Amino acid sequence: MSNITFTMLKPDAVKAGNIGAILAMINAAGFRIKAMKMTKLSMETAGQFYEVHKERPFYGELCEFMSSGHIVAAILEKENAVADFRTLIGATNPANAEEGTIRKLYATSVGENAVHGSDSDENAMIEGNFFFSGMEKF
C-alpha cells in the first residue's frame, strides 16, 4: 500500500470553474498536494496516457474529451491514498455516486465525470511520473 495517488481535474470541471471547490474537498479530506500543474493535453498525449484503454470502444471519445480543454494534474499524499481518493471521488457514473462525493457534486455524465483518480498504487506511480519530473514533486 502506497501513500501516493494521482488525479486529474478533467476539462469539464476546469471549464465549469470547479477547480477551487474540488481542491478544497481534497484538502479537507486530508490529502496533501505533492505536485500540481494546469496543462492541456494533445490528442496524442491523451492517447498515450489512456493507452491501457486503446482497445475499448470509448477510447477515441475519451481522448477527444481529455484534449478538449485544460486539465489540472496533481500528485496527492495521504495514508491509504488510492483507496481513500477513490472513495472521495465516487462512482464513475455520477448518478450512482454517493452523496457528498466529487462526482456526485460536479460530474454531469459518465463521460464528463469531473475527475480522474488512480485505481492502484502501481498506476498512481505510472500516472504521476507521466506528468511530473522528479524536480516537480515535493
C-alpha positions in Angstrom: 0.0 0.0 0.0 1.3 3.4 -1.0 0.6 6.8 0.4 0.6 8.5 -3.1 -2.1 8.8 -5.7 -2.6 10.7 -8.9 -5.6 12.8 -10.0 -6.6 15.0 -12.9 -9.4 17.5 -12.8 -10.9 17.0 -16.2 -11.8 19.6 -18.9 -15.4 19.7 -17.8 -14.6 20.6 -14.2 -12.0 23.2 -15.2 -14.4 24.8 -17.8 -17.1 24.9 -15.1 -14.9 26.8 -12.7 -14.8 24.0 -10.1 -11.0 23.8 -9.5 -11.1 25.6 -6.2 -14.1 23.7 -4.8 -12.6 20.3 -5.8 -9.2 21.2 -4.4 -10.9 22.3 -1.2 -12.6 18.9 -0.9 -9.3 17.2 -1.5 -7.6 19.2 1.2 -10.5 18.8 3.7 -10.2 15.0 3.2 -6.6 15.1 4.5 -4.7 14.9 1.2 -1.5 16.9 0.7 -0.6 18.2 -2.7 2.9 17.0 -3.6 2.9 18.3 -7.2 0.3 20.2 -9.3 0.0 21.9 -12.7 -2.5 23.1 -15.2 -1.9 22.0 -18.8 -3.7 21.0 -21.9 -3.3 17.5 -23.4 -3.0 17.0 -27.2 -4.8 14.1 -28.8 -1.5 12.3 -28.9 -0.7 12.9 -25.3 -4.2 11.9 -24.2 -3.8 8.7 -26.3 -0.5 7.9 -24.6 -2.0 8.4 -21.1 -5.1 6.3 -21.8 -3.3 3.7 -23.9 -4.5 1.0 -21.5 -8.0 1.6 -22.9 -6.9 1.6 -26.5 -9.0 -1.4 -27.5 -12.1 -0.2 -25.7 -15.0 1.4 -27.7 -14.8 4.6 -25.8 -11.1 5.3 -26.3 -11.4 7.8 -29.2 -14.1 9.7 -27.5 -12.2 9.7 -24.2 -9.1 11.1 -25.9 -11.1 13.8 -27.7 -12.7 14.9 -24.4 -9.5 14.9 -22.5 -7.8 17.1 -25.1 -10.8 19.4 -25.4 -9.6 21.8 -22.7 -7.3 22.4 -19.8 -6.8 19.9 -17.0 -5.2 20.1 -13.6 -2.9 17.2 -12.8 -1.8 16.5 -9.2 0.0 14.0 -7.1 -1.6 13.6 -3.7 -0.3 12.1 -0.5 -2.2 10.6 2.4 -2.1 7.2 4.1 -4.1 4.7 2.1 -4.2 7.4 -0.7 -5.5 5.4 -3.6 -8.5 3.8 -1.8 -9.4 6.9 0.1 -9.3 9.1 -3.0 -11.5 6.6 -4.9 -14.0 6.9 -2.1 -13.8 10.7 -2.2 -14.4 10.9 -5.9 -17.3 8.4 -6.0 -18.6 6.1 -8.8 -17.7 6.8 -12.4 -21.4 7.4 -13.2 -22.4 10.4 -11.1 -25.9 9.1 -10.9 -24.5 6.1 -8.9 -22.1 8.2 -6.8 -22.5 8.6 -3.1 -23.8 11.9 -1.8 -21.0 14.4 -1.0 -18.5 12.8 -3.4 -16.8 14.9 -6.0 -18.5 13.2 -8.9 -21.9 13.5 -7.3 -21.4 17.2 -6.8 -19.5 18.2 -10.0 -19.8 15.5 -12.7 -22.5 15.6 -15.4 -22.2 12.2 -17.0 -20.2 9.0 -17.2 -18.1 10.6 -19.9 -17.7 14.0 -18.3 -17.2 12.9 -14.7 -15.0 15.8 -13.4 -12.0 13.9 -12.1 -9.7 11.0 -12.6 -8.2 9.0 -9.8 -5.6 6.2 -10.0 -7.1 2.7 -9.5 -4.0 1.1 -8.0 -0.7 2.0 -6.3 1.2 0.9 -9.4 -0.9 3.1 -11.7 -0.6 6.1 -9.3 3.2 5.9 -9.7 3.0 5.5 -13.5 0.4 8.3 -13.9 2.3 10.7 -11.6 5.5 10.0 -13.5 3.8 10.6 -16.8 3.0 14.2 -15.8 5.8 15.2 -13.4 9.6 15.0 -13.3 11.4 14.4 -10.1 12.1 18.1 -9.7 8.4 18.9 -9.8 7.5 16.6 -6.9 7.7 17.8 -3.3 
